[in-house]
Amino acid sequence: DEMGTGSGNNSPEPKAARTGDAQEDGLLNELDQIRKTIRRETEETDKKILAMIVNRVDVTEIFSPPCVVAMGIRMGLIGGSSMDLTTGWDFSRQADRRRATEVIHKEQPMLLIGSPPCTMFSVLQGLYCHLHGHREEWMKKFNERTQEAIAHVKFCVQLYKWQRAEGRYFLHEHPEGATSWDLQIMKDLENMMGVKKISCDQCQFGLETEVKGEKRPARK
């Protein structure tokens, strides 16, 4: 009876074959997860690129009157805000810092330039302290102004970190000899991946300062 003497068509598959199938299924599931992750990251990147194209601002300045923004506009770039005391911003006030943060989040500039006041970080401050450090009232005001200057730098760094997290760029400008570079917050910023510190002579780019009515090259 051939019907009762089959060669094992209904017999269980070998264990090795089943194990191989399970491994293959696991690899397929893993590849599927990788595809989904890549697709999600690509969509997020596309959304950021689209947002920059639709509402694109090329450059925004903080602690600066219209300078690079004005030049950028003349070169065909899309200029953002130039926030400075001369344009109605006082960053010693919390309300203005909060308002500036909102403006930058709205403009989403490709490049954010920060030029916080560097007066209190000048090497000359050491000479002033040597001459007037014995005067208690003078030192009190000096320390208050120094802390305010540090607060301005910290505010800029917060904005830089946000720019970096969003995949955009920042430029921090201070004289090479400024003691602000020794602040821990600046050292931490310099050590971040992708951040570079560059020194240049600004007089090579036409920057001048006026001394007693005479224009001279600025040394920075």
C-alpha positions in Angstrom: 0.0 0.0 0.0 1.9 3.1 -1.2 -0.4 5.4 0.6 0.8 4.1 4.0 4.5 3.9 3.1 5.3 7.6 2.5 9.0 8.7 2.6 8.3 11.2 5.5 6.8 14.2 3.7 5.0 15.1 7.0 7.9 14.5 9.3 9.3 17.4 11.4 12.1 19.6 9.8 15.6 19.1 11.1 16.4 21.2 14.2 19.4 22.8 12.4 17.2 24.1 9.7 14.7 25.7 12.1 17.6 27.4 14.0 18.9 28.8 10.7 15.4 30.2 9.9 15.2 31.9 13.3 18.6 33.5 12.8 17.5 34.7 9.3 14.3 36.1 10.7 16.3 37.9 13.4 18.6 39.5 10.9 15.7 40.6 8.7 14.0 42.2 11.7 17.2 44.0 12.6 17.6 45.3 9.0 14.0 46.4 9.1 14.7 48.4 12.3 17.8 50.0 10.7 15.8 51.0 7.6 13.1 52.6 9.8 15.7 54.5 11.8 17.5 55.7 8.7 14.1 56.7 7.2 13.2 58.6 10.3 16.5 60.5 10.6 16.4 61.3 6.9 12.9 62.8 7.3 14.0 64.9 10.2 17.0 66.2 8.3 14.8 66.9 5.3 12.4 68.9 7.5 15.3 71.0 8.9 16.6 71.7 5.4 13.1 72.6 4.2 12.6 74.9 7.2 15.9 76.7 6.4 14.9 77.1 2.7 11.4 78.5 3.6 12.3 80.6 6.6 16.0 81.0 5.9 18.1 83.6 7.7 21.8 83.5 6.8 23.3 85.5 9.6 22.2 87.1 12.9 24.4 89.2 15.2 24.3 89.6 19.0 26.2 92.3 20.9 26.7 94.0 17.6 25.1 96.8 15.6 24.4 96.0 11.9 27.8 95.0 10.7 28.2 91.5 9.2 24.4 91.5 8.6 24.6 94.7 6.6 27.5 93.4 4.6 25.8 90.1 4.0 22.7 91.8 2.7 24.8 93.8 0.2 26.3 90.4 -0.9 22.8 88.9 -1.5 22.4 87.0 1.8 19.3 87.1 4.0 20.1 89.1 7.1 18.6 88.6 10.5 18.6 90.8 13.5 21.6 92.9 14.9 21.0 93.1 18.6 23.0 95.6 20.6 22.7 98.5 23.0 22.7 100.8 20.0 19.7 99.0 18.5 17.7 98.9 21.7 18.9 95.7 23.5 20.3 95.6 27.0 21.5 92.1 27.8 22.1 92.9 31.4 18.3 92.7 31.6 16.7 89.2 31.9 13.7 90.3 29.8 16.0 91.3 26.9 18.0 88.0 27.1 14.7 86.1 27.0 13.4 88.2 24.1 16.7 87.7 22.1 16.5 84.0 22.6 13.0 84.0 21.2 14.2 86.0 18.2 17.1 83.7 17.5 14.8 80.6 17.8 12.4 82.2 15.3 15.0 83.3 12.8 17.1 80.1 13.0 20.1 81.7 11.4 22.6 79.6 9.6 25.3 81.6 11.3 25.1 83.3 14.7 27.8 85.9 15.5 28.4 86.9 19.1 30.7 89.8 20.1 30.1 90.4 23.8 31.9 93.3 25.5 35.6 92.6 26.0 36.6 95.7 28.1 36.7 93.8 31.4 38.8 91.1 29.8 41.5 93.4 28.6 45.1 92.8 29.9 45.0 96.4 31.0 42.6 95.5 33.7 45.5 94.0 35.6 47.2 97.3 35.6 44.1 99.1 36.8 43.8 96.6 39.7 47.4 97.2 40.6 46.8 101.0 40.7 43.4 101.0 42.4 43.0 97.6 44.0 43.6 99.1 47.5 40.4 101.1 47.1 37.5 99.0 48.4 34.7 100.9 46.6 36.6 100.8 43.3 37.2 97.0 43.6 33.6 96.4 44.4 32.5 98.2 41.2 35.2 96.4 39.3 34.1 93.0 40.4 30.5 93.8 39.6 31.4 94.9 36.1 33.5 91.7 35.7 30.7 89.4 36.7 28.4 91.2 34.3 30.9 90.7 31.5 31.2 87.0 32.3 27.4 86.7 32.3 27.3 88.1 28.8 29.8 85.5 27.6 27.8 82.7 29.3 24.6 84.0 27.5 26.4 83.8 24.2 27.7 80.3 24.9 24.2 79.1 25.7 23.0 80.4 22.3 26.0 78.8 20.5 25.2 75.4 22.1 21.7 75.6 20.8 22.9 76.5 17.3 25.3 73.6 17.4 22.5 71.2 18.6 20.4 72.3 15.6 23.1 71.6 13.1 23.9 75.3 12.4 27.0 77.4 13.0 28.3 80.1 15.4 31.2 82.6 15.5 32.5 84.1 18.7 34.6 87.2 18.4 37.0 88.4 21.1 40.6 89.8 21.0 43.2 87.1 21.1 44.7 88.4 24.3 41.4 88.7 26.1 41.3 86.9 29.5 37.8 85.6 28.6 39.5 82.7 26.7 40.7 81.5 30.1 37.1 81.1 31.4 36.2 77.5 31.9 33.0 77.9 29.9 35.1 79.0 26.9 37.6 76.2 27.4 34.7 73.7 27.4 33.3 75.3 24.2 36.6 75.1 22.5 36.9 71.4 23.4 33.6 70.5 21.7 33.8 68.4 18.6 33.8 70.5 15.5 34.6 73.8 17.3 37.8 75.5 16.1 39.6 78.6 17.4 41.2 80.8 14.8 43.3 84.0 15.2 43.6 86.7 12.5 44.6 90.3 12.2 41.4 92.2 11.6 43.3 95.2 10.1 43.9 92.9 7.1 40.2 93.1 6.5 40.0 96.9 6.7 38.9 97.3 10.3 40.0 100.6 11.7 39.8 102.5 15.0 39.7 106.2 15.5 42.3 107.8 17.8 41.9 111.6 18.2 40.3 112.0 14.9 42.9 109.8 13.1 41.9 106.5 11.7 44.4 103.7 12.4 44.4 99.9 11.7 42.8 98.0 14.6 44.9 95.3 16.1 43.0 92.2 17.3 
